[in-house]
Amino acid sequence: MKMLPLIPCLLLTLSALAQPRTAPRPNRPATAQPAATNLATEQLNAVLKAYQQFQGQEYSRRGTGRTTNPLGSFSEADHIRRGASYENLLKQVTAIDVRSLPADERITAELLRFVFQNEVEQVRYKSYLNPILVDYGFHIGFVGNASATPANVQEFENYLAKLRDFPRYVRQHIDLMRKGLTLGIAQPAVILEGYETTYEPHIVDQPEKSQFWRPFSRMPATFPESERSRLLADGRRAIMDSVAAGFRMVKTFFDTEYLPKAPTKIGVSNWPDGLDYYEQRVRYYTTLPMTARQVHELGLKEVARIRTEMDSVMRRSGFKGSFAEFLVFLRTDPQFYPKTPKDLLKEAAYIAKQAEAQLPTFFGKLPRQPFGVAPVPDYLAPKYTGGRYSGASIKSKNAGYYWVNTYDLKSRTLYTLEALTLHEAVPGHHLQTALAQELTDLPAFRQNLYVNAFGEGWALYTEWLGREMGFYQDPYSDFGRLTYEMWRACRLVVDTGIHAFGWSRDQAMKYLQDNTALSLHECRTETDRYISWPGQALSYKIGELKIKELRRKAEAELGAAFDIREFHDELLAQGTVTMPVLKTIVDAYIYRKKVTTYRKPESHSGR
């Protein structure tokens, strides 16, 4: 899973995207009149410019140019105001005659519609009143600022401004959450056990004990002594008077208000308009016009199919007992678990390097940005997934990181580590995300856009691709691959079960325990993640199934002309896109390939 901003934007109704009138036509070039094309392009460029300006004004994270609210403003009035702006942008992009646009610009227009509609729906359902997940939150996101590497005095001043602004930022989010509690838009208490680990470590009695001191400890030695002394003194005050004080407010609020008043029932169907909201989430995260019932039934079919494969691999391993007994064996035998955090990290790094060596066989274009392997930070680890990709801007001084969770080693299964590494590092999230940032011929928002069905579907597809890359030679590792695929199929059943069909937390955990070889700890943390983040877990399997379907189509239609490197490069050449757009991209690729491969030479007979 790619680590994302806190609560992703809400729903998109994609029916317009699926209409033939808006899809790029792979069989012939556009024939729109030049004047119409110019007008539509001008309108699109105007929307792009307005969106870029709006983003710069509202969401700049650099602090430069902000004399007040360096962290941005997040009151309910701010969210409503932004929603109105997005609604206006949505009207503008919807008014464009996309049939008159070139194919690339048509994709841009549809993705703008995707983004704007999400934001409008976020305000409609008041999801901003719930700014936390089980393993994330507004206060956790703030900790990311501690990884800053200021290089000059002004950058340190910007960093200090953000630290000083933290108490106001906390108060605004507490106000939102208080209102959320009164309306029933809040996380259930049962999944927040242990949530204190996300804020208590930052309540320090000395600034040097704080994560936020790290940038000051690395201050360039070239700074004049007077500036150095001043900045260090200001840093100590900001950490104690603002950062520690802000996290103390967070603790008081959760301990005395939120947790005692949090809902006891799980599932967003218990929220105002909750079932309608969840159906919107289903369409957003699948990017397809699917219902919760359709997703649930598809999940059941996938679970049955994968179970047959798992039974076959279990028999190949030589195990003589039942499937349930095999799961117990995998969960309890010491051979399947690392002895130390370092052992786990070294094994993950080794697998990642093996995967890197195979990349040129499967990809024509590789990213410039490197990645590292590191443990999940301590303040996140107890409630976190087994691993995750943490990206970095290609313009920054930082690499991307494949985070491996070294907390509770008895729950970190080695037989799933190949699949996890391919998913989070390469050829999964790092390769796809780093390449997207190099697409400088696309609008900036598309270089950083993350469509879950594509991004997570791609990463799951690369787990399956690992078979062709030479991984999963050991039957236990192959069973681990199938466990991960089964896990994503179970998500279709469990997520819809929780949010649309009244499943309990215990029922969801048991379904994962009975059908996968995930550790019991992971079954619990994963279930809590689905409860807190409705719909997101659907994106993996739906996206993977669509990518596999499109690959089969390309292989069948192109035959011997199919080139796996070309195909992968085509999939990644437009950044992350919705599934209907991805289909048009592949259809266009198939058509172009047929034309260039099977074009008959001109006849010169009789001349």
KOLKOL-193872 format. One record per residue (C-alpha): x, y, z; residue in one letter. Coordinates in steps of 0.05 Angstrom, whole numbers, padded with zeros to 5 digits, always signed. Layout:
<atoms>
XYZa/...
</atoms>
This chain:
<atoms>
+00000+00000+00000m/+00023+00069-00017k/+00022+00118+00041m/-00028+00173+00025l/-00054+00238+00052p/-00102+00229+00109l/-00173+00221+00084i/-00173+00214+00009p/-00225+00255-00028c/-00294+00227-00036l/-00334+00199-00093l/-00334+00204-00167l/-00392+00185-00211t/-00356+00157-00271l/-00414+00144-00317s/-00392+00201-00363a/-00322+00172-00366l/-00350+00106-00390a/-00389+00137-00447q/-00362+00124-00516p/-00369+00197-00534r/-00314+00216-00485t/-00266+00158-00496a/-00205+00166-00541p/-00220+00127-00605r/-00165+00077-00619p/-00187+00061-00689n/-00180+00130-00720r/-00154+00200-00703p/-00201+00254-00678a/-00234+00293-00734t/-00258+00353-00695a/-00255+00421-00729q/-00191+00460-00713p/-00230+00519-00684a/-00269+00474-00636a/-00205+00438-00616t/-00171+00504-00602n/-00230+00528-00560l/-00234+00464-00520a/-00159+00464-00507t/-00162+00537-00485e/-00219+00521-00437q/-00180+00462-00410l/-00117+00503-00400n/-00158+00556-00364a/-00185+00504-00316v/-00116+00476-00305l/-00089+00545-00289k/-00146+00561-00242a/-00136+00494-00206y/-00061+00505-00200q/-00072+00574-00170q/-00124+00548-00122f/-00079+00491-00099q/-00022+00539-00088g/-00064+00586-00046q/-00098+00532-00005e/-00050+00475+00004y/+00021+00501+00000s/+00062+00462+00051r/+00126+00502+00045r/+00104+00558+00091g/+00134+00610+00044t/+00089+00670+00034g/+00044+00650+00092r/+00046+00701+00148t/-00013+00667+00183t/-00034+00594+00187n/+00029+00563+00157p/-00003+00495+00164l/-00065+00517+00127g/-00134+00529+00154s/-00183+00472+00165f/-00245+00499+00199s/-00312+00475+00174e/-00322+00541+00139a/-00256+00529+00102d/-00279+00461+00079h/-00346+00488+00055i/-00312+00546+00019r/-00264+00498-00015r/-00321+00453-00034g/-00355+00511-00069a/-00292+00526-00107s/-00286+00454-00130y/-00359+00455-00151e/-00344+00515-00194n/-00284+00481-00225l/-00326+00419-00237l/-00377+00459-00275k/-00322+00490-00318q/-00290+00424-00337v/-00357+00391-00349t/-00375+00446-00398a/-00316+00429-00443i/-00331+00390-00506d/-00281+00335-00492v/-00294+00303-00560r/-00256+00362-00590s/-00194+00348-00548l/-00133+00307-00568p/-00129+00240-00531a/-00079+00263-00478d/-00119+00325-00462e/-00183+00285-00460r/-00152+00242-00405i/-00131+00304-00368t/-00202+00331-00371a/-00232+00266-00345e/-00181+00263-00288l/-00196+00335-00269l/-00270+00316-00266r/-00250+00257-00222f/-00212+00302-00173v/-00264+00357-00170f/-00323+00311-00161q/-00287+00276-00104n/-00278+00342-00068e/-00350+00363-00078v/-00374+00297-00049e/-00327+00303+00010q/-00363+00366+00031v/-00431+00337+00016r/-00421+00278+00064y/-00381+00320+00115k/-00325+00269+00117s/-00278+00325+00139y/-00310+00316+00208l/-00273+00250+00213n/-00199+00269+00201p/-00168+00205+00230i/-00157+00133+00210l/-00138+00076+00255v/-00065+00085+00234d/-00065+00158+00212y/-00092+00225+00230g/-00083+00300+00225f/-00034+00298+00283h/+00005+00240+00253i/+00010+00275+00186g/+00040+00335+00222f/+00098+00290+00246v/+00121+00286+00174g/+00147+00357+00182n/+00201+00330+00228a/+00235+00297+00168s/+00249+00366+00138a/+00321+00382+00120t/+00325+00458+00122p/+00387+00482+00085a/+00386+00557+00100n/+00360+00606+00152v/+00295+00621+00115q/+00278+00547+00111e/+00289+00541+00186f/+00244+00601+00197e/+00190+00566+00155n/+00199+00503+00196y/+00193+00542+00261l/+00130+00576+00235a/+00097+00508+00225k/+00117+00484+00294l/+00088+00547+00326r/+00024+00539+00286d/+00010+00469+00312f/-00035+00487+00371p/-00083+00526+00326r/-00082+00469+00276y/-00100+00420+00332v/-00157+00464+00358r/-00188+00468+00288q/-00188+00392+00281h/-00214+00381+00351i/-00272+00428+00334d/-00287+00385+00272l/-00284+00321+00311m/-00329+00348+00366r/-00382+00363+00314k/-00370+00295+00282g/-00385+00262+00349l/-00451+00298+00355t/-00472+00277+00285l/-00446+00206+00290g/-00390+00216+00240i/-00333+00186+00280a/-00289+00125+00287q/-00315+00069+00333p/-00279+00064+00399a/-00262-00010+00391v/-00211+00003+00336i/-00176+00059+00374l/-00147+00016+00429e/-00074+00034+00432g/-00084+00099+00393y/-00046+00136+00447e/+00018+00112+00414t/+00005+00164+00359t/+00009+00223+00406y/+00041+00207+00473e/+00112+00198+00446p/+00111+00271+00425h/+00095+00298+00495i/+00167+00307+00518v/+00198+00341+00577d/+00260+00363+00539q/+00262+00389+00467p/+00322+00345+00449e/+00278+00283+00462k/+00229+00304+00408s/+00230+00280+00336q/+00220+00352+00317f/+00290+00369+00344w/+00323+00328+00289r/+00328+00385+00237p/+00361+00429+00290f/+00411+00374+00308s/+00432+00374+00234r/+00438+00449+00225m/+00493+00466+00174p/+00558+00484+00208a/+00566+00542+00160t/+00512+00583+00195f/+00538+00644+00232p/+00542+00630+00307e/+00492+00685+00323s/+00440+00656+00276e/+00454+00586+00300r/+00444+00604+00373s/+00380+00642+00358r/+00350+00586+00316l/+00367+00533+00368l/+00335+00575+00423a/+00274+00587+00381d/+00270+00513+00365g/+00271+00493+00438r/+00215+00542+00454r/+00173+00521+00394a/+00179+00447+00410i/+00160+00455+00484m/+00109+00512+00479d/+00075+00491+00414s/+00090+00420+00393v/+00089+00385+00460a/+00032+00430+00483a/-00007+00414+00420g/+00002+00339+00429f/-00019+00347+00501r/-00084+00378+00475m/-00093+00318+00429v/-00084+00271+00487k/-00133+00307+00532t/-00185+00309+00477f/-00180+00235+00461f/-00176+00213+00533d/-00232+00255+00561t/-00279+00267+00502e/-00269+00227+00438y/-00258+00157+00465l/-00313+00160+00518p/-00363+00186+00467k/-00340+00147+00405a/-00392+00102+00371p/-00398+00030+00393t/-00424+00005+00326k/-00378-00005+00266i/-00392+00010+00193g/-00408+00076+00158v/-00478+00052+00146s/-00489+00079+00217n/-00470+00149+00195w/-00520+00199+00168p/-00535+00178+00096d/-00484+00123+00110g/-00507+00071+00060l/-00510+00122+00004d/-00441+00147+00025y/-00413+00077+00022y/-00441+00063-00047e/-00406+00127-00069q/-00342+00101-00038r/-00349+00036-00077v/-00354+00074-00142r/-00297+00120-00124y/-00247+00067-00104y/-00264+00019-00160t/-00272+00076-00211t/-00327+00033-00240l/-00404+00035-00236p/-00406-00023-00187m/-00451-00033-00127t/-00431-00060-00059a/-00471-00124-00074r/-00434-00135-00140q/-00367-00125-00106v/-00386-00173-00050h/-00408-00228-00099e/-00345-00219-00141l/-00304-00226-00077g/-00337-00292-00060l/-00321-00319-00129k/-00249-00297-00124e/-00242-00328-00055v/-00267-00395-00081a/-00220-00393-00142r/-00158-00375-00102i/-00174-00427-00049r/-00168-00481-00102t/-00098-00457-00120e/-00079-00453-00047m/-00100-00525-00036d/-00056-00546-00094s/+00005-00510-00068v/-00007-00538+00002m/-00005-00608-00026r/+00058-00591-00065r/+00092-00571+00000s/+00083-00642+00026g/+00038-00622+00085f/-00009-00679+00102k/-00061-00644+00145g/-00122-00601+00131s/-00122-00530+00105f/-00138-00503+00175a/-00081-00544+00204e/-00034-00517+00150f/-00052-00446+00170l/-00036-00462+00243v/+00030-00493+00222f/+00049-00430+00182l/+00029-00384+00240r/+00067-00422+00293t/+00129-00454+00264d/+00191-00412+00281p/+00223-00424+00212q/+00173-00375+00182f/+00190-00315+00227y/+00251-00269+00233p/+00292-00272+00296k/+00311-00198+00298t/+00288-00134+00264p/+00354-00131+00227k/+00343-00200+00199d/+00275-00179+00172l/+00302-00115+00141l/+00362-00150+00110k/+00317-00203+00079e/+00270-00150+00051a/+00329-00111+00022a/+00357-00174-00010y/+00291-00190-00043i/+00285-00118-00067a/+00354-00122-00100k/+00335-00188-00134q/+00273-00154-00162a/+00313-00094-00187e/+00358-00141-00226a/+00297-00167-00264q/+00267-00099-00282l/+00301-00090-00350p/+00269-00154-00374t/+00200-00128-00361f/+00205-00052-00369f/+00234-00008-00422g/+00237+00053-00378k/+00262+00053-00306l/+00259+00110-00255p/+00318+00153-00235r/+00296+00160-00163q/+00326+00108-00116p/+00292+00077-00055f/+00314+00053+00012g/+00290-00001+00061v/+00275+00022+00132a/+00232+00001+00191p/+00163+00032+00201v/+00173+00089+00251p/+00160+00070+00323d/+00103+00119+00332y/+00064+00084+00276l/+00085+00011+00281a/+00036-00019+00332p/-00026-00005+00289k/+00008-00005+00222y/+00008-00054+00164t/+00065-00103+00151g/+00097-00056+00102g/+00084+00006+00062r/+00115+00051+00011y/+00131+00122+00032s/+00146+00164-00028g/+00186+00228-00036a/+00183+00285-00085s/+00231+00276-00142i/+00251+00348-00132k/+00271+00336-00060s/+00337+00310-00031k/+00302+00247-00007n/+00294+00177-00035a/+00230+00137-00033g/+00226+00086+00023y/+00200+00016+00029y/+00179+00013+00102w/+00180-00056+00135v/+00143-00065+00201n/+00191-00095+00252t/+00142-00088+00311y/+00118-00154+00341d/+00164-00200+00300l/+00123-00261+00316k/+00070-00232+00269s/+00118-00217+00211r/+00115-00277+00164t/+00175-00290+00120l/+00134-00331+00070y/+00096-00268+00049t/+00158-00223+00045l/+00171-00233-00029e/+00100-00212-00047a/+00102-00153+00002l/+00169-00128-00027t/+00147-00133-00099l/+00083-00095-00081h/+00113-00038-00040e/+00181-00029-00074a/+00194-00054-00145v/+00162-00066-00192p/+00103-00040-00150g/+00093+00026-00116h/+00163+00055-00120h/+00172+00042-00194l/+00103+00067-00213q/+00105+00129-00168t/+00175+00149-00186a/+00161+00142-00261l/+00098+00183-00254a/+00138+00241-00227q/+00182+00240-00289e/+00123+00250-00336l/+00140+00324-00345t/+00099+00328-00409d/+00036+00318-00367l/+00003+00371-00324p/+00035+00375-00255a/-00027+00349-00219f/-00024+00285-00260r/+00048+00272-00240q/+00026+00268-00168n/-00045+00242-00175l/-00059+00176-00142y/-00119+00136-00166v/-00125+00078-00118n/-00154+00028-00167a/-00094+00039-00213f/-00039+00047-00161g/-00060-00010-00115e/-00084-00053-00174g/-00016-00044-00206w/+00021-00063-00143a/-00021-00126-00134l/-00011-00143-00208y/+00064-00139-00196t/+00058-00191-00140e/+00029-00238-00192w/+00083-00216-00243l/+00134-00241-00194g/+00122-00311-00219r/+00148-00291-00287e/+00206-00255-00253m/+00230-00319-00220g/+00203-00311-00150f/+00161-00359-00108y/+00204-00420-00122q/+00192-00445-00051d/+00121-00473-00041p/+00114-00435+00024y/+00131-00369-00011s/+00083-00387-00067d/+00030-00400-00014f/+00048-00332+00015g/+00035-00300-00054r/-00032-00334-00056l/-00046-00313+00015t/-00035-00241-00006y/-00080-00249-00066e/-00132-00284-00023m/-00126-00227+00027w/-00144-00176-00027r/-00202-00220-00050a/-00226-00226+00022c/-00226-00150+00026r/-00281-00147-00026l/-00323-00191+00019v/-00303-00162+00087v/-00304-00088+00069d/-00373-00092+00038t/-00395-00138+00095g/-00375-00087+00148i/-00402-00025+00114h/-00462-00050+00075a/-00485-00116+00104f/-00478-00110+00179g/-00417-00154+00192w/-00386-00150+00261s/-00312-00139+00275r/-00304-00210+00300d/-00339-00237+00238q/-00292-00199+00192a/-00229-00221+00230m/-00251-00293+00229k/-00262-00291+00154y/-00191-00267+00144l/-00164-00319+00194q/-00201-00376+00160d/-00182-00359+00089n/-00111-00331+00092t/-00045-00346+00126a/-00038-00276+00152l/-00017-00273+00225s/-00072-00262+00275l/-00043-00194+00292h/-00048-00174+00219e/-00119-00200+00214c/-00138-00154+00271r/-00100-00092+00246t/-00126-00103+00175e/-00198-00109+00198t/-00192-00045+00238d/-00163-00010+00177r/-00223-00030+00135y/-00270-00005+00189i/-00235+00062+00192s/-00225+00072+00116w/-00289+00049+00081p/-00280+00027+00009g/-00205+00037+00000q/-00190-00037+00007a/-00234-00052-00054l/-00186-00018-00101s/-00132-00071-00100y/-00168-00131-00128k/-00213-00092-00175i/-00153-00056-00206g/-00112-00120-00211e/-00168-00158-00245l/-00177-00101-00296k/-00101-00098-00311i/-00099-00174-00320k/-00160-00171-00365e/-00128-00117-00409l/-00063-00156-00413r/-00100-00218-00436r/-00135-00177-00489k/-00070-00148-00514a/-00037-00216-00516e/-00096-00247-00553a/-00102-00192-00605e/-00027-00181-00617l/-00003-00253-00613g/+00071-00257-00628a/+00075-00181-00633a/+00059-00173-00559f/+00119-00144-00521d/+00115-00145-00445i/+00163-00087-00438r/+00122-00044-00486e/+00057-00063-00453f/+00082-00044-00383h/+00110+00021-00409d/+00043+00038-00440e/+00006+00023-00375l/+00052+00070-00336l/+00060+00125-00389a/-00001+00166-00367q/+00009+00164-00291g/-00049+00136-00250t/-00116+00136-00285v/-00185+00107-00276t/-00202+00039-00302m/-00245+00064-00360p/-00189+00110-00382v/-00139+00053-00376l/-00181+00012-00423k/-00180+00067-00476t/-00104+00072-00468i/-00094-00003-00479v/-00144-00004-00537d/-00105+00053-00570a/-00040+00016-00559y/-00067-00048-00590i/-00092-00010-00650y/-00025+00027-00661r/+00013-00038-00653k/-00030-00073-00704k/-00022-00017-00753v/+00054-00016-00748t/+00061-00092-00745t/+00012-00115-00798y/+00014-00057-00848r/+00023-00086-00917k/+00079-00058-00960p/+00056-00015-01019e/+00051-00052-01085s/+00095-00026-01142h/+00072-00076-01194s/+00058-00045-01263g/+00102+00015-01250r/
</atoms>
